[in-house]
Amino acid sequence: MTISIELKLFATLQEFAPHAASTQLIEAGTDVRTLVQQLGIPEKKAKLIFINSRKVTLDSVLKDGDRLGIFPPVGGG
């Protein structure tokens, strides 16, 4: 069974976005780590992860209708 999520990749991670549409169909039970791997994003580059505006880990399982945001490491001074 597939579910639909909204995916938003920020900053340097945008190059890994599969296409212009933000809606992604994924298999039910998929966790963030699996999706990151499927997109070809190195795990160390997926630093800040949010589902529905709440900070989560790579082990979090995605549910139908979730909004997933992934940010790379942020530097600055």
C-alpha positions in Angstrom: 0.0 0.0 0.0 1.3 3.5 -0.8 0.8 6.7 1.2 1.3 10.3 0.2 3.6 12.7 2.0 4.7 16.3 1.4 8.5 16.4 1.0 10.5 19.6 1.4 14.3 19.6 1.0 16.1 22.7 2.0 19.3 24.5 0.9 21.9 22.2 -0.6 19.6 19.2 -0.2 17.3 20.5 -3.0 19.5 18.9 -5.6 18.2 15.5 -4.3 14.6 16.3 -4.9 13.1 13.8 -7.4 11.1 16.4 -9.3 9.3 19.8 -8.9 6.2 18.4 -7.1 6.5 18.3 -3.4 4.1 15.3 -3.0 5.7 11.9 -2.8 4.2 8.4 -2.9 6.0 6.0 -0.6 5.3 2.6 0.8 3.4 2.5 4.1 5.7 1.9 7.0 8.7 3.7 5.4 10.9 5.5 7.9 12.8 8.7 7.2 16.2 6.8 7.0 14.8 4.6 4.2 13.5 7.6 2.3 16.7 9.5 2.7 18.6 6.5 1.3 16.1 6.1 -1.7 16.7 9.8 -2.5 20.5 9.3 -2.5 21.0 11.8 0.4 24.1 10.9 2.5 22.8 10.4 6.1 25.3 12.9 7.5 23.8 15.6 5.3 20.2 15.0 6.7 20.9 16.9 9.9 17.6 18.4 11.0 14.4 16.5 10.3 10.9 17.6 10.9 7.6 15.8 10.5 4.6 18.1 10.8 6.8 20.8 12.3 8.1 18.5 15.1 11.8 17.5 15.3 12.3 13.8 14.7 15.0 11.2 14.1 15.9 9.1 11.0 14.0 6.2 12.6 10.6 8.0 12.6 8.0 6.2 10.5 6.1 8.3 8.0 2.3 8.3 7.9 -0.2 9.3 5.2 -0.4 13.1 4.9 2.8 13.9 6.8 4.8 17.0 6.0 8.5 16.1 6.0 11.2 18.7 6.0 14.9 17.9 5.9 17.7 20.4 6.4 21.5 20.0 5.9 24.0 20.9 8.7 23.9 24.7 9.2 27.1 26.7 9.8 27.6 30.3 10.5 29.0 32.8 12.9 
